Amino acid sequence: MTLRHILVIINRVKLKTSKEFTMSINIGIAEGKRVETAKGLSHLLADSYTLYLKTHNYHWNVTGPMFTTLHEMFETHYNDLALAVDEIAERIRILGVRAPGTYKEFAELSNIKEDDTVPSANQMIQNLLSGHEQVVNTAKNLLPILDGGNDEGTLSLLSARIEYHEKTAWMLRSLLE
């Protein structure tokens, strides 16, 4: 590598601290729009992660006549949510923003609250239904931010998340009817 190449690279890198650096991001989305979108995605990540934890907890602690059905369904759901959480966090990073990743951050950002006790199987279903509906609303609240922002990647992610959570909410609602 020539000195010229090294200087070009150095000019592209802005030193923040001795351990961190940021390179410019040129993906066709304005910086302000990227940051605003990432902030909204951080709420979606927190809601999704809290719902993941709640679902996993219910998988472990469900009891009653529907045990096998609910135990298996909750396992499918928490596995789906684990993949979704990773996709959302990676999208935040793609936009050039640090993804939240602590319980404290998730508790502050999430609209979904943890349980104080172990609910009945029917209450678990109701709580998860409410959680999935909340994730749908959190995702839909991001859509206006994307208008004219040239961010098809986030739009695609949100569409997939909305579709999944609407369908899951319908299935949970059907168990309660």
Backbone torsions as a table, in degrees:
resi	resn	phi	psi	omega
1	MET	NA	133.6	-178.6
2	THR	-83.6	164.4	177.2
3	LEU	-59.5	-37.0	179.3
4	ARG	-60.9	-44.8	178.7
5	HIS	-62.6	-41.6	179.1
6	ILE	-62.5	-42.7	179.4
7	LEU	-64.7	-37.4	177.5
8	VAL	-62.6	-44.6	179.5
9	ILE	-63.9	-45.2	179.7
10	ILE	-60.5	-39.5	179.6
11	ASN	-67.1	-25.1	179.2
12	ARG	-83.4	-18.8	-176.4
13	VAL	-101.0	129.1	176.6
14	LYS	-104.7	116.5	-179.0
15	LEU	-73.7	123.4	177.8
16	LYS	-97.3	-50.2	175.6
17	THR	-141.2	-178.4	179.0
18	SER	-68.6	-17.3	-177.4
19	LYS	-112.6	-15.4	-176.5
20	GLU	-118.5	147.8	171.9
21	PHE	-148.0	155.7	-179.9
22	THR	-126.9	131.4	174.1
23	MET	-99.1	154.4	178.3
24	SER	-65.6	147.3	-179.0
25	ILE	-113.9	121.3	-178.1
26	ASN	-126.5	76.5	-179.8
27	ILE	-114.9	18.1	176.1
28	GLY	80.6	14.9	178.1
29	ILE	-123.8	126.2	-178.8
30	ALA	-59.4	147.6	-176.8
31	GLU	-56.5	-45.9	-180.0
32	GLY	-59.8	-40.3	179.0
33	LYS	-68.5	-38.7	177.6
34	ARG	-61.9	-44.9	-178.5
35	VAL	-66.9	-43.7	179.4
36	GLU	-62.9	-42.6	178.5
37	THR	-64.9	-44.0	179.8
38	ALA	-62.3	-35.9	177.5
39	LYS	-62.6	-45.5	177.0
40	GLY	-64.1	-40.9	177.8
41	LEU	-64.5	-29.6	177.3
42	SER	-64.1	-36.9	175.2
43	HIS	-67.5	-41.3	177.4
44	LEU	-63.2	-41.3	177.5
45	LEU	-61.3	-45.7	-179.5
46	ALA	-63.8	-44.1	177.3
47	ASP	-61.8	-44.6	-178.0
48	SER	-65.6	-40.9	-179.6
49	TYR	-68.8	-40.7	178.2
50	THR	-64.6	-40.1	176.5
51	LEU	-65.3	-38.3	175.3
52	TYR	-58.5	-49.7	-179.5
53	LEU	-61.3	-43.1	-179.7
54	LYS	-62.6	-43.9	-179.3
55	THR	-64.9	-42.1	179.1
56	HIS	-64.8	-42.2	176.4
57	ASN	-58.6	-45.9	-179.8
58	TYR	-64.8	-38.1	177.0
59	HIS	-56.1	-43.4	-179.5
60	TRP	-71.9	-33.8	-166.2
61	ASN	-112.2	1.6	179.9
62	VAL	-66.4	143.3	176.3
63	THR	-139.8	168.4	174.5
64	GLY	111.3	-176.9	-174.5
65	PRO	-62.5	-23.6	-179.6
66	MET	-98.3	18.3	-174.2
67	PHE	-50.0	-56.7	-173.7
68	THR	-61.3	-46.8	-179.8
69	THR	-60.0	-49.3	-177.7
70	LEU	-70.5	-40.4	179.0
71	HIS	-56.9	-47.0	-179.8
72	GLU	-69.7	-41.1	179.3
73	MET	-64.3	-44.5	179.3
74	PHE	-61.9	-36.8	177.8
75	GLU	-63.3	-44.8	176.8
76	THR	-58.9	-44.9	-178.4
77	HIS	-64.6	-45.8	-177.5
78	TYR	-69.1	-30.2	174.5
79	ASN	-66.8	-42.1	176.0
80	ASP	-60.8	-43.4	-178.8
81	LEU	-67.2	-35.5	178.1
82	ALA	-61.5	-41.2	177.1
83	LEU	-66.5	-40.8	-179.4
84	ALA	-64.0	-42.5	179.5
85	VAL	-58.0	-43.0	179.7
86	ASP	-64.4	-43.2	179.3
87	GLU	-62.7	-42.2	-179.3
88	ILE	-65.9	-46.1	179.5
89	ALA	-61.9	-40.7	178.9
90	GLU	-65.9	-35.1	177.9
91	ARG	-65.6	-40.2	176.6
92	ILE	-58.9	-43.8	179.4
93	ARG	-66.5	-38.9	177.0
94	ILE	-58.0	-36.4	179.8
95	LEU	-77.0	-3.0	174.3
96	GLY	89.0	20.2	-177.6
97	VAL	-121.3	146.6	176.5
98	ARG	-68.1	130.9	177.8
99	ALA	-82.5	134.9	175.3
100	PRO	-63.6	148.5	-176.9
101	GLY	-153.4	15.1	178.0
102	THR	-113.2	156.8	177.3
103	TYR	-59.5	-38.0	179.4
104	LYS	-61.3	-47.2	179.3
105	GLU	-62.8	-44.4	-179.7
106	PHE	-62.7	-41.0	179.2
107	ALA	-62.1	-38.1	179.7
108	GLU	-72.5	-33.1	-174.3
109	LEU	-92.1	-23.8	-171.3
110	SER	-81.7	144.1	171.7
111	ASN	-92.0	-6.4	-179.7
112	ILE	-100.8	128.0	-177.0
113	LYS	-102.6	152.4	177.6
114	GLU	-75.9	159.5	176.9
115	ASP	-84.6	147.5	174.6
116	ASP	-87.6	-24.0	-178.5
117	THR	-134.2	175.0	174.8
118	VAL	-89.8	113.7	-178.1
119	PRO	-77.3	168.1	174.2
120	SER	-67.1	165.9	-180.0
121	ALA	-57.9	-44.6	179.5
122	ASN	-64.2	-38.5	178.4
123	GLN	-68.8	-34.3	174.7
124	MET	-58.8	-46.6	179.6
125	ILE	-60.3	-46.3	179.3
126	GLN	-60.8	-44.3	-180.0
127	ASN	-63.4	-41.2	178.8
128	LEU	-68.7	-38.0	175.0
129	LEU	-57.0	-48.8	178.3
130	SER	-61.0	-39.0	179.1
131	GLY	-64.5	-44.3	179.0
132	HIS	-66.1	-39.0	176.4
133	GLU	-64.0	-37.5	177.5
134	GLN	-63.9	-41.8	178.9
135	VAL	-63.2	-40.2	176.1
136	VAL	-57.7	-47.6	-178.6
137	ASN	-65.8	-39.6	177.6
138	THR	-62.4	-43.7	179.0
139	ALA	-64.9	-43.9	-179.1
140	LYS	-66.6	-30.3	177.1
141	ASN	-65.3	-19.4	178.0
142	LEU	-81.5	-21.5	-173.7
143	LEU	-57.5	-44.1	178.9
144	PRO	-61.6	-30.3	178.6
145	ILE	-63.3	-30.7	-175.5
146	LEU	-82.3	-12.9	-180.0
147	ASP	-54.7	121.3	176.5
148	GLY	69.4	11.1	-176.5
149	GLY	-92.2	-3.2	176.7
150	ASN	61.9	38.3	-175.3
151	ASP	-120.1	69.6	-178.8
152	GLU	-64.8	-30.5	179.7
153	GLY	-61.7	-47.6	178.9
154	THR	-69.0	-39.0	178.6
155	LEU	-60.2	-42.8	178.0
156	SER	-62.9	-44.2	177.8
157	LEU	-60.0	-47.2	-178.9
158	LEU	-63.6	-41.1	178.9
159	SER	-59.7	-44.3	179.4
160	ALA	-65.0	-41.7	-179.8
161	ARG	-66.2	-43.7	179.5
162	ILE	-60.9	-47.6	-179.4
163	GLU	-59.8	-45.5	-179.9
164	TYR	-61.9	-48.9	-174.6
165	HIS	-72.3	-33.2	174.8
166	GLU	-64.1	-43.7	179.9
167	LYS	-66.2	-42.6	179.5
168	THR	-64.7	-39.7	177.3
169	ALA	-61.9	-42.1	178.1
170	TRP	-60.4	-44.6	-179.5
171	MET	-64.6	-42.2	178.1
172	LEU	-65.9	-41.8	178.5
173	ARG	-60.1	-39.2	-179.8
174	SER	-63.9	-30.9	177.0
175	LEU	-68.1	-25.3	-176.2
176	LEU	-92.2	-12.2	-177.0
177	GLU	-81.4	NA	NA
